[in-house]
Amino acid sequence: MSSHQDLITGLIHHPYQPPDSWDAVPPGVFKASTVIFPSVAALRSRVYSAKTGYTYGLRGTPTTFLLEERLATLEGGTHCILSPSGLAGVMTVNLGLLKSGDEVLLPSNVYGPSSDMAASVLAGWGITHQLYDPMNPADLAARISARTRLVWVEAPGSVTMEFPDLTGLIAAARAKGVLVALDNTWGAGLAFRPFDLGVDISMHALTKYPSGGADVLMGAVITRDEALHLRMLKVHGQLGLGVAANDAEFILRALPSMPLRYHAHDASARELAAFLGRQAVVKQVLHPALPGSPGHAHWAATCTAAAGLFSVMLDPALPGTKVDAFVDALRLFKIGYSWGGPVSLVVPYDLNAMRTDRSALPGHLVRFSIGLEAVADLQADLAQALVALA
């Protein structure tokens, strides 16, 4: 600081710079809106989309660039865009690839907010949609028209857990030159390799297993196609979407343990699903890895793991009040949406409000997300709560 400068000016423009030899296990967390350029030439030459430099905090920092690269590796892609939630990732794909007059096809068991988005926001912009039978690739093929630009696939289906013939669905879309986007939140890059199956885009809600702590909202859109990536990145930037550095830090910290956690969730879920399947009041278990669950053969042909999520269909003769009493009687299972965290969750769903055709699933649906508690304790909790259904 020169002798004539005010103290506060000297503090803001202090000349000290720490040495650049720092290295540690956790990556650095960089927070910034303004990025400083060394020269006007640098300011004018940097292009954030190429990741050759930094332009503005919203366009990326060393922390978010690092997370994007690691997530692309996880899913087997080459390009990644971070969004503030999984649903924002879905919107990034839709708005990046669709325009007025186009059509998008969604599985009939798609994540509810995705179909709501199509029926309201996209419809308001002149983008139409249809729902197809995810268990029937021929139905998808028959619905693809000259206006179809995008097909979403989801494995397994939301809440009802049907596992589709992914290769058949992808082939049906590719035969007609239509792009395929996969909601791979359940698979998490670990149950199967999405790009090896032929998808163009994989959307992953990092809120779930990559976070693992039930404390971060984030999504990622991953592709191997640079042209598609740039189309989506442009609208992502125009929407002003970004993620906080500390949220990116939490995901980076949790990624190394995700395979261990994912397989632990999987093992416990299979054991508890089998236990519930032995109860007289449970008429069907909806878990892709268990024989008898819709699409089990497709899961077996595609996957090496199965996450920690499953649903059960309770006896349709039960009054709804007893089902609610069962859920309320659970002590370790907490009532709440989402999944992938350390605490087991449970939610009863009204299929009549979710599906236009529920003839194959009569009864009361209850979904479980299995956390990291001891499986014996969770089974004991289920056993004591089942008394409410007697």
Legacy VTK file of the C-alpha trace (Angstrom):
# vtk DataFile Version 3.0
C-alpha trace
ASCII
DATASET POLYDATA
POINTS 390 float
0.000 0.000 0.000
1.418 3.395 -0.927
1.734 5.930 1.861
-0.940 8.230 0.459
-3.649 5.550 0.142
-6.452 5.285 2.635
-6.347 2.202 4.850
-9.579 0.743 3.432
-8.297 1.111 -0.138
-5.154 -0.713 0.870
-7.170 -3.537 2.402
-9.290 -3.940 -0.746
-6.269 -3.805 -3.084
-3.768 -5.594 -0.841
-0.853 -6.953 -2.908
-0.340 -10.242 -1.086
-1.070 -13.395 -3.093
-0.762 -16.836 -1.464
1.689 -19.263 -3.109
0.114 -21.491 -5.760
1.620 -24.778 -4.542
-1.378 -25.674 -2.350
-2.768 -29.169 -2.743
-5.114 -31.163 -0.544
-7.716 -33.936 -0.687
-10.773 -31.650 -0.878
-10.923 -29.351 -3.907
-11.010 -25.614 -3.411
-14.305 -23.759 -3.112
-14.383 -20.637 -5.274
-17.166 -18.103 -4.756
-17.511 -15.192 -7.135
-19.854 -13.120 -9.190
-17.185 -10.853 -10.719
-14.181 -12.540 -12.321
-11.014 -10.456 -12.758
-9.333 -10.392 -16.181
-5.621 -9.682 -16.548
-6.154 -7.553 -19.661
-8.746 -6.195 -22.068
-7.571 -8.762 -24.604
-8.343 -11.557 -22.148
-11.764 -10.078 -21.408
-12.618 -10.003 -25.114
-11.210 -13.414 -25.995
-12.554 -15.704 -23.309
-15.462 -17.995 -24.233
-17.003 -19.651 -21.189
-18.654 -22.440 -23.190
-15.252 -23.875 -24.105
-14.076 -23.900 -20.460
-10.775 -22.337 -21.456
-11.190 -19.556 -18.916
-13.589 -17.844 -16.576
-15.865 -14.929 -17.467
-18.476 -14.543 -14.717
-19.454 -16.475 -11.628
-22.753 -17.595 -13.146
-20.855 -19.131 -16.067
-18.646 -21.297 -13.903
-15.797 -21.339 -11.412
-13.003 -23.869 -10.801
-15.347 -25.585 -8.313
-18.278 -26.029 -10.686
-16.085 -26.904 -13.672
-14.476 -29.662 -11.601
-17.862 -31.036 -10.554
-19.100 -30.997 -14.141
-16.085 -32.961 -15.341
-16.402 -35.582 -12.605
-20.124 -36.045 -13.258
-19.520 -36.440 -16.982
-17.025 -39.192 -16.138
-19.505 -40.854 -13.758
-22.173 -41.140 -16.449
-19.821 -41.866 -19.329
-20.398 -38.538 -21.072
-18.123 -35.707 -22.130
-20.117 -32.530 -21.411
-22.092 -31.533 -18.311
-24.316 -28.602 -17.322
-25.231 -27.996 -13.686
-28.684 -26.727 -12.742
-30.205 -25.677 -9.412
-32.475 -28.758 -9.299
-33.275 -31.897 -11.238
-36.454 -30.287 -12.567
-34.429 -27.310 -13.773
-32.259 -29.838 -15.614
-35.363 -31.263 -17.315
-36.377 -27.744 -18.320
-32.885 -27.039 -19.674
-33.210 -30.050 -21.981
-36.745 -29.190 -23.100
-36.107 -25.522 -23.793
-32.730 -26.175 -25.358
-34.072 -28.674 -27.873
-37.745 -27.781 -28.477
-39.526 -24.872 -30.119
-43.102 -23.939 -30.961
-44.638 -26.562 -33.246
-42.491 -29.397 -31.897
-43.686 -32.381 -29.905
-42.131 -34.273 -26.992
-43.108 -37.808 -25.946
-43.131 -38.806 -22.275
-43.656 -42.196 -20.621
-47.032 -42.474 -18.921
-45.247 -43.163 -15.603
-42.939 -40.146 -15.912
-41.940 -38.020 -12.917
-45.075 -35.997 -12.164
-43.604 -32.472 -12.378
-42.200 -33.332 -15.837
-45.654 -34.117 -17.219
-47.081 -31.061 -15.453
-44.407 -28.945 -17.123
-45.303 -30.356 -20.536
-49.028 -29.812 -20.017
-48.650 -26.227 -18.808
-45.403 -24.418 -19.586
-44.502 -26.203 -22.823
-48.096 -26.211 -24.046
-48.265 -22.465 -23.469
-45.324 -22.056 -25.825
-46.877 -24.170 -28.564
-44.968 -27.383 -27.768
-47.272 -30.399 -27.630
-46.737 -33.697 -25.865
-48.056 -37.237 -25.778
-47.799 -39.971 -23.174
-46.686 -43.403 -24.387
-46.722 -46.849 -22.778
-43.153 -47.290 -21.467
-43.545 -51.074 -21.424
-44.363 -51.213 -25.139
-41.756 -49.877 -27.608
-44.258 -50.409 -30.433
-46.591 -47.889 -28.796
-43.779 -45.343 -28.676
-42.904 -46.004 -32.326
-46.535 -45.527 -33.372
-46.745 -42.139 -31.639
-43.623 -40.635 -33.211
-44.635 -38.143 -35.889
-42.925 -35.626 -38.141
-43.268 -33.111 -35.303
-41.608 -35.280 -32.663
-38.213 -33.893 -31.674
-37.556 -35.479 -28.299
-38.412 -38.657 -26.402
-37.945 -38.877 -22.654
-37.337 -42.277 -21.074
-37.276 -43.053 -17.369
-35.994 -46.188 -15.660
-37.736 -47.254 -13.583
-41.038 -45.398 -13.780
-41.802 -42.852 -11.109
-43.401 -44.326 -7.956
-44.808 -47.429 -9.700
-41.279 -48.640 -10.533
-41.904 -50.433 -13.857
-38.569 -51.053 -15.577
-38.925 -50.510 -19.342
-37.229 -52.131 -22.297
-34.746 -49.282 -22.598
-32.958 -50.687 -25.622
-36.284 -51.185 -27.400
-37.493 -47.672 -26.618
-34.193 -46.096 -27.646
-34.128 -48.102 -30.873
-37.687 -47.019 -31.716
-36.742 -43.358 -31.348
-33.439 -43.662 -33.173
-35.091 -45.455 -36.092
-37.006 -42.232 -36.717
-34.160 -39.848 -36.013
-35.543 -38.557 -32.716
-33.359 -37.538 -29.781
-33.592 -39.531 -26.549
-33.195 -38.022 -23.068
-33.036 -40.262 -20.003
-33.933 -39.335 -16.448
-31.127 -41.317 -14.826
-31.644 -40.208 -11.238
-32.445 -43.749 -10.060
-29.549 -45.344 -11.956
-27.182 -42.584 -10.787
-24.523 -43.611 -13.314
-23.991 -46.812 -11.300
-26.804 -49.236 -12.149
-26.092 -49.096 -15.906
-24.148 -47.016 -18.424
-26.705 -44.767 -20.146
-24.673 -43.757 -23.195
-23.716 -47.352 -23.922
-27.447 -47.944 -24.443
-27.633 -45.173 -27.023
-29.257 -42.230 -25.222
-28.323 -38.733 -26.361
-28.749 -37.011 -22.997
-28.735 -38.135 -19.378
-30.393 -35.926 -16.754
-29.418 -36.672 -13.164
-31.001 -35.120 -10.067
-27.932 -34.718 -7.871
-30.311 -34.022 -4.992
-30.549 -37.770 -4.502
-27.572 -40.166 -4.366
-24.708 -37.825 -5.380
-25.605 -35.564 -2.452
-26.453 -38.356 -0.044
-27.188 -35.930 2.769
-30.712 -34.725 1.921
-29.317 -31.194 2.097
-28.615 -30.120 -1.499
-30.824 -29.373 -4.497
-29.039 -29.701 -7.845
-29.268 -31.328 -11.252
-26.958 -32.198 -14.125
-27.482 -32.578 -17.866
-24.838 -34.758 -19.502
-24.183 -35.603 -23.136
-21.474 -36.846 -25.467
-22.627 -34.561 -28.299
-20.951 -31.141 -28.288
-23.566 -29.570 -30.577
-26.402 -30.682 -28.287
-24.442 -29.506 -25.271
-23.995 -26.026 -26.743
-27.698 -25.745 -27.628
-28.675 -26.549 -24.059
-25.878 -24.470 -22.551
-27.103 -21.411 -24.466
-30.622 -21.558 -23.047
-29.194 -22.455 -19.632
-27.235 -19.203 -19.738
-30.198 -17.214 -21.037
-32.333 -18.473 -18.155
-29.652 -17.357 -15.707
-29.362 -20.756 -14.059
-26.493 -21.421 -11.693
-25.486 -23.346 -8.579
-23.907 -22.185 -5.339
-20.250 -22.979 -4.699
-20.959 -24.548 -1.323
-23.619 -26.806 -2.832
-21.107 -27.908 -5.470
-18.636 -28.522 -2.633
-21.115 -30.831 -0.884
-21.602 -32.904 -4.047
-17.852 -33.108 -4.669
-17.310 -34.258 -1.093
-19.999 -36.953 -1.370
-19.155 -38.379 -4.809
-16.299 -40.675 -3.675
-18.595 -42.472 -1.224
-21.591 -42.682 -3.553
-20.905 -46.220 -4.865
-20.581 -47.528 -1.302
-23.778 -45.805 -0.218
-25.687 -46.784 -3.363
-24.949 -50.484 -2.929
-25.752 -50.308 0.784
-29.147 -48.740 -0.007
-29.671 -51.435 -2.645
-28.881 -54.384 -0.361
-31.143 -53.142 2.428
-33.993 -52.316 0.047
-33.979 -55.799 -1.481
-34.095 -57.419 1.958
-36.937 -55.224 3.194
-38.901 -55.519 -0.051
-38.693 -59.299 0.234
-39.841 -59.103 3.861
-42.880 -57.030 2.930
-43.628 -59.384 0.063
-44.175 -62.140 2.607
-46.914 -60.209 4.407
-50.488 -61.205 3.588
-51.653 -57.601 3.425
-49.086 -56.799 0.701
-50.501 -57.846 -2.657
-47.535 -56.820 -4.818
-43.997 -55.534 -4.379
-42.777 -53.075 -7.007
-38.997 -53.423 -7.001
-37.240 -53.922 -10.372
-34.679 -56.372 -8.986
-37.312 -58.751 -7.592
-39.002 -61.368 -9.795
-42.638 -60.554 -10.401
-42.125 -56.807 -10.480
-43.113 -55.218 -13.829
-40.114 -55.173 -16.138
-37.881 -57.339 -13.946
-36.476 -59.122 -17.015
-35.521 -55.775 -18.562
-33.799 -54.751 -15.326
-31.881 -58.036 -15.237
-30.741 -57.555 -18.836
-29.631 -53.958 -18.276
-28.556 -53.349 -14.693
-26.029 -54.483 -12.133
-27.650 -52.675 -9.181
-31.020 -51.330 -8.118
-30.822 -48.326 -5.763
-32.825 -48.171 -2.522
-36.323 -47.381 -3.724
-39.410 -49.584 -3.954
-43.186 -49.476 -3.580
-45.785 -51.942 -2.339
-49.443 -52.398 -3.215
-51.531 -52.990 -0.126
-54.800 -54.942 -0.119
-57.482 -52.892 -1.947
-60.028 -54.011 0.661
-58.272 -51.906 3.278
-59.791 -48.519 4.050
-57.500 -45.599 3.318
-57.563 -44.601 6.967
-55.790 -47.849 7.898
-53.099 -47.245 5.288
-52.510 -43.785 6.721
-52.401 -45.274 10.219
-49.732 -47.744 9.079
-47.586 -44.932 7.697
-48.106 -42.803 10.805
-47.140 -45.767 13.043
-43.667 -46.035 11.513
-40.986 -44.614 13.796
-37.689 -44.842 11.917
-39.264 -44.212 8.524
-40.010 -40.505 8.211
-42.801 -39.164 6.015
-41.241 -37.083 3.275
-40.541 -36.740 -0.428
-37.237 -37.322 -2.234
-34.765 -40.137 -1.561
-31.078 -41.010 -1.486
-30.314 -39.634 1.965
-29.324 -41.442 5.179
-32.849 -41.470 6.659
-35.478 -43.920 5.423
-38.622 -42.302 4.034
-42.187 -43.373 3.306
-45.027 -41.761 1.327
-48.505 -43.105 0.476
-49.615 -42.146 -3.049
-53.024 -41.767 -4.642
-52.673 -43.618 -7.943
-56.049 -42.355 -9.138
-54.600 -38.849 -9.207
-51.374 -39.969 -10.903
-52.255 -42.459 -13.633
-54.961 -42.562 -16.275
-54.758 -46.378 -16.380
-54.077 -48.150 -13.103
-55.878 -51.406 -13.846
-52.661 -53.427 -13.458
-52.058 -52.060 -9.949
-55.172 -52.347 -7.787
-54.830 -51.386 -4.150
-53.085 -48.743 -2.060
-49.553 -47.760 -3.070
-46.925 -46.908 -0.465
-43.396 -45.992 -1.543
-40.303 -46.559 0.580
-36.866 -45.010 0.271
-34.400 -47.058 2.285
-31.720 -45.087 4.088
-28.559 -46.224 5.837
-30.009 -47.439 9.133
-29.425 -51.051 10.220
-31.742 -53.235 8.172
-32.824 -55.242 11.237
-34.038 -52.060 12.917
-35.956 -51.015 9.825
-37.578 -54.443 9.551
-38.623 -54.301 13.203
-40.151 -50.881 12.569
-42.138 -52.228 9.625
-43.295 -55.214 11.675
-44.641 -53.105 14.528
-46.402 -50.715 12.148
-48.062 -53.575 10.220
-50.174 -54.166 13.314
-52.151 -51.074 12.247
-53.252 -52.999 9.146
-54.438 -56.076 11.008
LINES 1 391
390 0 1 2 3 4 5 6 7 8 9 10 11 12 13 14 15 16 17 18 19 20 21 22 23 24 25 26 27 28 29 30 31 32 33 34 35 36 37 38 39 40 41 42 43 44 45 46 47 48 49 50 51 52 53 54 55 56 57 58 59 60 61 62 63 64 65 66 67 68 69 70 71 72 73 74 75 76 77 78 79 80 81 82 83 84 85 86 87 88 89 90 91 92 93 94 95 96 97 98 99 100 101 102 103 104 105 106 107 108 109 110 111 112 113 114 115 116 117 118 119 120 121 122 123 124 125 126 127 128 129 130 131 132 133 134 135 136 137 138 139 140 141 142 143 144 145 146 147 148 149 150 151 152 153 154 155 156 157 158 159 160 161 162 163 164 165 166 167 168 169 170 171 172 173 174 175 176 177 178 179 180 181 182 183 184 185 186 187 188 189 190 191 192 193 194 195 196 197 198 199 200 201 202 203 204 205 206 207 208 209 210 211 212 213 214 215 216 217 218 219 220 221 222 223 224 225 226 227 228 229 230 231 232 233 234 235 236 237 238 239 240 241 242 243 244 245 246 247 248 249 250 251 252 253 254 255 256 257 258 259 260 261 262 263 264 265 266 267 268 269 270 271 272 273 274 275 276 277 278 279 280 281 282 283 284 285 286 287 288 289 290 291 292 293 294 295 296 297 298 299 300 301 302 303 304 305 306 307 308 309 310 311 312 313 314 315 316 317 318 319 320 321 322 323 324 325 326 327 328 329 330 331 332 333 334 335 336 337 338 339 340 341 342 343 344 345 346 347 348 349 350 351 352 353 354 355 356 357 358 359 360 361 362 363 364 365 366 367 368 369 370 371 372 373 374 375 376 377 378 379 380 381 382 383 384 385 386 387 388 389
